[in-house]
């Protein structure tokens, strides 16, 4: 777990920097959770990714993602690659729902996948050059909705104080950024606008950390096109 930031280090840093203004541990945990989710939704950070092997047909069959990936923690699917060395299935590219449905309908020989929502349920469809009904094994790389992990490899939706060793799903170098992001929320809750200098100082330090990590507006922010919710007509 050495690639992840240890929660106790992060928690202690927030308590030290906020000194007598530090709130309860439960409030610190909630502020850390909020900052981690903020980073998840705005940036493509590789440590939030997991890999799962699934067995599927490549004829465009619709699979509920919760059945394929039972952890039910998929935020977005990043890539799909066949487990074997068969180069016939190299470069399976993501496409919109309408595109893959049109190719299924026309039996077009392409390597494509589509991750989409329908009636609140996540679905995955994959087609390959042969539109084969044979079940094959693929590795799916996806962004998880989880934000923390323990030493046994169990993932968590929230951080937990006192559970050691316990980690958040970002690298060590993100410690100052997460700390300052949490402090922004906590300072504002405790002092509001009564000390604008202190609030502005934390905000400026936070922006500086974003720039340092390459996560400013022109850094590694997710392409806006991938964040658009697209509605489609049922086929």
VOBA-1610 file (N, C-alpha, C; in pm, whole numbers, padded with zeros to 5 digits, always signed):
BEGIN
Unk+00081-00121+00000Unk+00000+00000+00000Unk+00085+00127+00000Unk+00216+00109-00021Unk+00307+00223-00009Unk+00278+00333-00110Unk+00203+00300-00218Unk+00174+00401-00318Unk+00064+00497-00273Unk-00006+00462-00165Unk-00118+00543-00119Unk-00080+00629+00002Unk-00156+00736+00021Unk-00136+00828+00133Unk-00200+00770+00260Unk-00121+00758+00367Unk-00173+00704+00492Unk-00266+00805+00558Unk-00384+00759+00595Unk-00487+00849+00649Unk-00443+00917+00777Unk-00375+00845+00865Unk-00336+00904+00994Unk-00242+01022+00976Unk-00156+01017+00873Unk-00065+01129+00844Unk-00145+01251+00800Unk-00243+01227+00714Unk-00328+01335+00664Unk-00411+01396+00777Unk-00469+01311+00858Unk-00551+01358+00970Unk-00468+01442+01067Unk-00347+01395+01099Unk-00261+01467+01193Unk-00220+01603+01137Unk-00193+01608+01006Unk-00153+01735+00945Unk-00264+01839+00955Unk-00387+01796+00933Unk-00500+01889+00943Unk-00515+01939+01087Unk-00506+01848+01183Unk-00518+01887+01324Unk-00406+01984+01364Unk-00284+01958+01318Unk-00172+02045+01353Unk-00188+02184+01292Unk-00228+02191+01167Unk-00237+02319+01100Unk-00356+02403+01150Unk-00464+02336+01188Unk-00580+02410+01236Unk-00570+02442+01384Unk-00480+02373+01454Unk-00453+02398+01597Unk-00582+02400+01678Unk-00604+02508+01753Unk-00722+02513+01843Unk-00853+02529+01768Unk-00846+02547+01636Unk-00969+02557+01557Unk-01005+02423+01493Unk-00925+02321+01518Unk-00954+02188+01462Unk-01084+02134+01520Unk-01174+02085+01436Unk-01302+02032+01484Unk-01289+01887+01527Unk-01401+01820+01547Unk-01401+01679+01586Unk-01345+01593+01473Unk-01301+01474+01509Unk-01246+01381+01411Unk-01350+01347+01304Unk-01475+01331+01343Unk-01580+01296+01247Unk-01596+01406+01142Unk-01583+01533+01182Unk-01593+01643+01085Unk-01472+01646+00993Unk-01355+01615+01048Unk-01234+01609+00965Unk-01249+01499+00860Unk-01301+01383+00900Unk-01323+01272+00806Unk-01418+01314+00694Unk-01527+01381+00729Unk-01624+01422+00627Unk-01564+01524+00531Unk-01479+01613+00583Unk-01415+01713+00496Unk-01315+01646+00402Unk-01240+01547+00452Unk-01148+01472+00367Unk-01225+01397+00258Unk-01335+01333+00298Unk-01419+01261+00201Unk-01467+01354+00090Unk-01512+01473+00129Unk-01563+01569+00031Unk-01455+01612-00067Unk-01334+01632-00017Unk-01225+01673-00105Unk-01184+01560-00199Unk-01181+01437-00150Unk-01147+01324-00236Unk-01251+01306-00346Unk-01378+01321-00314Unk-01482+01309-00417Unk-01474+01425-00517Unk-01436+01541-00468Unk-01417+01656-00557Unk-01308+01624-00661Unk-01198+01566-00616Unk-01090+01531-00708Unk-01133+01420-00804Unk-01209+01323-00753Unk-01258+01214-00838Unk-01339+01266-00956Unk-01426+01362-00930Unk-01517+01408-01035Unk-01453+01507-01131Unk-01345+01573-01088Unk-01284+01677-01172Unk-01160+01631-01248Unk-01089+01532-01197Unk-00960+01498-01254Unk-00946+01347-01277Unk-00859+01314-01372Unk-00830+01174-01402Unk-00705+01134-01326Unk-00723+01074-01208Unk-00611+01036-01121Unk-00602+00883-01119Unk-00488+00831-01163Unk-00475+00688-01188Unk-00492+00602-01063Unk-00464+00656-00945Unk-00475+00574-00825Unk-00620+00544-00786Unk-00716+00608-00852Unk-00856+00576-00830Unk-00903+00462-00922Unk-00811+00400-00995Unk-00848+00298-01093Unk-00831+00157-01038Unk-00921+00070-01083Unk-00915-00071-01048Unk-00927-00154-01177Unk-00888-00282-01168Unk-00899-00372-01283Unk-00978-00496-01243Unk-01066-00537-01330Unk-01149-00654-01304Unk-01160-00738-01431Unk-01145-00869-01417Unk-01162-00960-01531Unk-01309-00999-01542Unk-01363-00989-01663Unk-01504-01024-01687Unk-01513-01117-01808Unk-01617-01196-01811Unk-01641-01288-01923Unk-01767-01242-01995Unk-01751-01202-02121Unk-01863-01145-02196Unk-01859-01189-02343Unk-01972-01176-02407Unk-01981-01193-02552Unk-01947-01060-02619Unk-01900-01069-02743Unk-01863-00947-02814Unk-01955-00922-02934Unk-02082-00953-02915Unk-02181-00932-03021Unk-02273-00815-02991Unk-02237-00734-02889Unk-02320-00620-02854Unk-02421-00649-02745Unk-02415-00767-02684Unk-02505-00801-02574Unk-02491-00697-02462Unk-02606-00655-02406Unk-02604-00558-02296Unk-02584-00631-02163Unk-02484-00589-02087Unk-02457-00646-01955Unk-02473-00537-01848Unk-02549-00567-01745Unk-02556-00476-01630Unk-02420-00479-01561Unk-02359-00362-01545Unk-02224-00355-01489Unk-02219-00411-01348Unk-02326-00395-01271Unk-02327-00443-01133Unk-02318-00596-01125Unk-02354-00665-01233Unk-02343-00811-01237Unk-02200-00851-01274Unk-02139-00777-01365Unk-02002-00806-01406Unk-01903-00768-01298Unk-01924-00652-01236Unk-01834-00600-01133Unk-01915-00586-01006Unk-01913-00691-00924Unk-02007-00701-00811Unk-01976-00603-00698Unk-01855-00541-00701Unk-01826-00438-00600Unk-01917-00317-00618Unk-01977-00307-00738Unk-02074-00201-00767Unk-02014-00063-00738Unk-01893-00041-00786Unk-01821+00083-00756Unk-01767+00151-00880Unk-01832+00131-00994Unk-01781+00184-01121Unk-01828+00328-01142Unk-01734+00418-01153Unk-01766+00556-01189Unk-01763+00572-01341Unk-01658+00517-01404Unk-01646+00522-01550Unk-01549+00414-01594Unk-01576+00352-01708Unk-01487+00251-01764Unk-01384+00320-01854Unk-01255+00293-01827Unk-01148+00359-01901Unk-01101+00279-02021Unk-01092+00145-02005Unk-01044+00063-02116Unk-01088-00081-02099Unk-01091-00153-02212Unk-01124-00295-02214Unk-01023-00365-02305Unk-00956-00468-02250Unk-00858-00542-02329Unk-00876-00690-02305Unk-00861-00769-02412Unk-00876-00913-02400Unk-00761-00970-02317Unk-00791-01073-02238Unk-00690-01132-02149Unk-00584-01207-02229Unk-00624-01273-02338Unk-00529-01349-02420Unk-00441-01253-02500Unk-00345-01310-02573Unk-00254-01230-02656Unk-00306-01212-02798Unk-00432-01238-02820Unk-00490-01230-02954Unk-00496-01084-02999Unk-00410-01046-03094Unk-00404-00907-03141Unk-00527-00869-03222Unk-00610-00966-03253Unk-00734-00941-03328Unk-00825-00845-03250Unk-00807-00843-03117Unk-00896-00762-03034Unk-00826-00639-02976Unk-00711-00602-03035Unk-00643-00483-02988Unk-00727-00357-03014Unk-00709-00259-02927Unk-00769-00127-02944Unk-00921-00132-02958Unk-00985-00173-02848Unk-01132-00165-02841Unk-01164-00026-02788Unk-01224+00057-02872Unk-01236+00199-02841Unk-01375+00233-02785Unk-01383+00332-02696Unk-01513+00375-02641Unk-01589+00460-02742Unk-01719+00437-02751Unk-01804+00516-02840Unk-01937+00547-02771Unk-02013+00638-02829Unk-02144+00672-02776Unk-02244+00559-02802Unk-02351+00561-02725Unk-02456+00459-02735Unk-02512+00449-02876Unk-02545+00564-02935Unk-02605+00563-03069Unk-02512+00501-03173Unk-02382+00525-03156Unk-02284+00473-03252Unk-02276+00320-03244Unk-02264+00266-03122Unk-02250+00121-03111Unk-02380+00050-03151Unk-02495+00110-03120Unk-02621+00048-03158Unk-02638+00045-03310Unk-02592+00150-03376Unk-02599+00154-03522Unk-02507+00048-03583Unk-02389+00031-03524Unk-02295-00070-03576Unk-02344-00212-03548Unk-02411-00232-03435Unk-02470-00363-03407Unk-02579-00394-03509Unk-02662-00295-03533Unk-02773-00312-03626Unk-02724-00346-03767Unk-02613-00281-03806Unk-02560-00300-03942Unk-02454-00411-03949Unk-02426-00474-03834Unk-02321-00577-03827Unk-02187-00526-03880Unk-02155-00404-03846Unk-02027-00346-03891Unk-01911-00410-03816Unk-01802-00445-03885Unk-01686-00509-03821Unk-01595-00405-03754Unk-01621-00376-03628Unk-01541-00277-03554Unk-01516-00329-03412Unk-01413-00276-03349Unk-01384-00306-03209Unk-01424-00186-03124Unk-01536-00198-03053Unk-01589-00085-02978Unk-01655-00131-02848Unk-01659-00039-02750Unk-01739-00065-02631Unk-01814+00062-02593Unk-01922+00044-02519Unk-02003+00157-02475Unk-02045+00133-02330Unk-02021+00232-02245Unk-02061+00231-02104Unk-02166+00340-02090Unk-02287+00301-02049Unk-02397+00398-02048Unk-02497+00367-01937Unk-02584+00463-01912Unk-02691+00447-01814Unk-02825+00434-01885Unk-02911+00350-01827Unk-03049+00340-01875Unk-03138+00310-01755Unk-03233+00397-01729Unk-03321+00384-01612Unk-03242+00370-01482Unk-03132+00446-01472Unk-03052+00447-01351Unk-02957+00329-01336Unk-02951+00242-01437Unk-02865+00123-01431Unk-02749+00140-01529Unk-02628+00104-01486Unk-02511+00110-01573Unk-02506-00016-01660Unk-02480+00005-01790Unk-02468-00108-01882Unk-02337-00100-01961Unk-02294-00217-02008Unk-02176-00227-02093Unk-02210-00311-02215Unk-02175-00262-02332Unk-02185-00340-02456Unk-02049-00339-02524Unk-02009-00455-02579Unk-01883-00467-02651Unk-01908-00537-02783Unk-01851-00482-02890Unk-01854-00551-03019Unk-01713-00558-03074Unk-01684-00666-03148Unk-01554-00683-03211Unk-01575-00713-03359Unk-01462-00725-03429Unk-01468-00741-03574Unk-01557-00856-03618Unk-01562-00962-03535Unk-01637-01080-03577Unk-01778-01086-03518Unk-01815-00988-03430Unk-01947-00990-03365Unk-01979-01130-03314Unk-01889-01185-03235Unk-01895-01326-03196Unk-01980-01345-03070Unk-02055-01455-03068Unk-02136-01490-02950Unk-02057-01575-02851Unk-01929-01604-02883Unk-01844-01679-02792Unk-01812-01592-02669Unk-01818-01652-02552Unk-01783-01579-02429Unk-01631-01575-02416Unk-01577-01455-02404Unk-01433-01438-02389Unk-01402-01359-02262Unk-01277-01372-02216Unk-01233-01303-02094Unk-01165-01171-02129Unk-01208-01065-02063Unk-01150-00932-02084Unk-01112-00870-01949Unk-01011-00784-01953Unk-00977-00702-01837Unk-01041-00564-01855Unk-01118-00525-01756Unk-01183-00394-01758Unk-01113-00304-01657Unk-01061-00192-01704Unk-01001-00092-01615Unk-01102+00020-01597Unk-01130+00053-01470Unk-01234+00153-01445Unk-01198+00244-01329Unk-01259+00361-01326Unk-01245+00453-01212Unk-01346+00412-01106Unk-01297+00391-00984Unk-01384+00347-00875Unk-01450+00466-00805Unk-01563+00439-00743Unk-01629+00540-00660Unk-01575+00537-00518Unk-01495+00435-00484Unk-01438+00423-00350Unk-01328+00527-00331Unk-01300+00561-00205Unk-01198+00664-00179Unk-01090+00619-00082Unk-01104+00502-00021Unk-01006+00457+00079Unk-00991+00306+00076Unk-00883+00258+00140Unk-00854+00114+00139Unk-00779+00079+00267Unk-00802-00044+00318Unk-00727-00088+00436Unk-00615-00182+00394Unk-00538-00231+00490Unk-00422-00313+00459Unk-00458-00450+00402Unk-00584-00491+00417Unk-00629-00619+00361Unk-00683-00606+00220Unk-00684-00483+00167Unk-00733-00461+00032Unk-00882-00437+00024Unk-00949-00412+00137Unk-01091-00379+00137Unk-01108-00230+00107Unk-01200-00200+00014Unk-01224-00062-00026Unk-01338-00001+00055Unk-01333+00132+00073Unk-01431+00202+00155Unk-01488+00324+00082Unk-01617+00352+00110Unk-01682+00472+00055Unk-01646+00597+00134Unk-01605+00580+00259Unk-01570+00692+00347Unk-01442+00660+00422Unk-01377+00762+00474Unk-01258+00740+00555Unk-01298+00705+00698Unk-01209+00633+00765Unk-01237+00586+00901Unk-01117+00617+00989Unk-01135+00697+01091Unk-01026+00731+01183Unk-01003+00616+01282Unk-00877+00593+01315Unk-00845+00491+01415Unk-00827+00352+01358Unk-00851+00334+01230Unk-00833+00204+01165Unk-00695+00205+01100Unk-00600+00137+01161Unk-00462+00144+01111Unk-00410+00006+01074Unk-00331-00003+00964Unk-00306+00107+00870Unk-00425+00125+00775Unk-00448+00249+00737Unk-00562+00285+00654Unk-00515+00394+00557Unk-00561+00387+00433Unk-00508+00475+00330Unk-00620+00538+00248Unk-00591+00657+00193Unk-00681+00717+00095Unk-00620+00692-00044Unk-00705+00686-00146Unk-00661+00641-00279Unk-00594+00751-00361Unk-00498+00819-00301Unk-00415+00915-00373Unk-00270+00895-00329Unk-00173+00938-00410Unk-00031+00922-00371Unk+00007+01012-00254Unk+00120+00981-00192Unk+00171+01060-00080Unk+00183+01208-00115Unk+00222+01237-00239Unk+00248+01376-00277Unk+00120+01461-00276Unk+00004+01397-00262Unk-00122+01470-00257Unk-00159+01514-00115Unk-00072+01487-00018Unk-00106+01512+00122Unk-00143+01659+00146Unk-00059+01752+00099Unk-00086+01894+00122Unk-00215+01937+00053Unk-00239+01885-00067Unk-00359+01923-00142Unk-00485+01879-00069Unk-00490+01752-00026Unk-00609+01702+00043Unk-00626+01774+00177Unk-00516+01796+00247Unk-00521+01867+00375Unk-00580+02007+00357Unk-00530+02081+00259Unk-00577+02218+00236Unk-00721+02219+00186Unk-00758+02121+00102Unk-00896+02113+00055Unk-00992+02089+00169Unk-00952+02004+00263Unk-01036+01979+00381Unk-01040+02103+00470Unk-00924+02168+00486Unk-00920+02288+00570Unk-01006+02401+00514Unk-01012+02413+00382Unk-01099+02516+00322Unk-01241+02502+00374Unk-01289+02379+00376Unk-01425+02353+00423Unk-01438+02375+00574Unk-01341+02326+00648Unk-01348+02331+00794Unk-01330+02473+00849Unk-01235+02549+00792Unk-01216+02686+00837Unk-01340+02769+00810Unk-01398+02748+00691Unk-01516+02828+00657Unk-01632+02796+00751Unk-01644+02668+00788Unk-01749+02629+00882Unk-01728+02692+01019Unk-01601+02703+01061Unk-01573+02751+01197Unk-01563+02902+01208Unk-01507+02968+01103Unk-01489+03113+01114Unk-01564+03192+01009Unk-01618+03123+00907Unk-01694+03193+00804Unk-01612+03304+00741Unk-01673+03421+00726Unk-01604+03535+00668Unk-01543+03626+00774Unk-01541+03579+00901Unk-01490+03664+01009Unk-01339+03682+01001Unk-01270+03592+00934Unk-01125+03605+00917Unk-01091+03580+00770Unk-01124+03675+00682Unk-01103+03654+00538Unk-00957+03631+00501Unk-00865+03685+00581Unk-00723+03666+00551Unk-00684+03519+00564Unk-00730+03455+00671Unk-00699+03314+00693Unk-00762+03226+00585Unk-00888+03254+00553Unk-00958+03177+00450Unk-00888+03194+00315Unk-00850+03317+00281Unk-00783+03344+00153Unk-00647+03275+00146Unk-00576+03272+00260Unk-00445+03207+00264Unk-00456+03058+00231Unk-00553+02992+00291Unk-00572+02849+00266Unk-00612+02825+00121Unk-00701+02909+00068Unk-00743+02895-00072Unk-00626+02914-00168Unk-00542+03014-00142Unk-00427+03038-00229Unk-00327+02924-00224Unk-00304+02871-00106Unk-00213+02756-00093Unk-00270+02635-00167Unk-00402+02618-00160Unk-00468+02506-00229Unk-00449+02519-00380Unk-00471+02639-00436Unk-00453+02661-00579Unk-00308+02635-00620Unk-00214+02674-00533Unk-00073+02652-00562Unk-00042+02502-00570Unk-00103+02424-00480Unk-00081+02279-00482Unk-00141+02216-00608Unk-00257+02263-00649Unk-00317+02213-00774Unk-00221+02234-00890Unk-00164+02354-00899Unk-00071+02384-01008Unk+00053+02297-01000Unk+00103+02278-00879Unk+00224+02198-00859Unk+00204+02054-00905Unk+00083+02001-00883Unk+00053+01862-00920Unk+00002+01848-01063Unk-00004+01959-01135Unk-00054+01954-01273Unk-00203+01935-01281Unk-00275+01979-01179Unk-00421+01960-01175Unk-00496+02093-01186Unk-00431+02192-01248Unk-00501+02318-01268Unk-00596+02302-01386Unk-00657+02409-01428Unk-00760+02402-01533Unk-00708+02353-01667Unk-00578+02368-01691Unk-00522+02321-01818Unk-00432+02199-01796Unk-00437+02142-01675Unk-00355+02026-01643Unk-00420+01897-01685Unk-00456+01815-01584Unk-00509+01682-01613Unk-00659+01674-01593Unk-00727+01786-01606Unk-00871+01783-01590Unk-00934+01697-01699Unk-01035+01622-01662Unk-01103+01534-01756Unk-01162+01616-01870Unk-01150+01566-01990Unk-01207+01632-02107Unk-01355+01662-02083Unk-01394+01783-02110Unk-01533+01822-02083Unk-01633+01733-02156Unk-01594+01684-02274Unk-01686+01600-02350Unk-01722+01472-02276Unk-01631+01421-02194Unk-01657+01296-02123Unk-01744+01318-02001Unk-01770+01444-01968Unk-01850+01473-01849Unk-01992+01511-01884Unk-02025+01507-02012Unk-02159+01542-02055Unk-02251+01422-02039Unk-02366+01440-01977Unk-02466+01334-01964Unk-02548+01332-02092Unk-02545+01221-02163Unk-02615+01212-02292Unk-02740+01126-02276Unk-02849+01178-02324Unk-02975+01102-02323Unk-02990+01035-02460Unk-03047+00919-02461Unk-03066+00848-02588Unk-03204+00786-02592Unk-03249+00763-02711Unk-03378+00698-02730Unk-03361+00547-02721Unk-03456+00476-02657Unk-03448+00329-02652Unk-03455+00272-02793Unk-03378+00167-02816Unk-03382+00102-02948Unk-03484-00010-02946
//
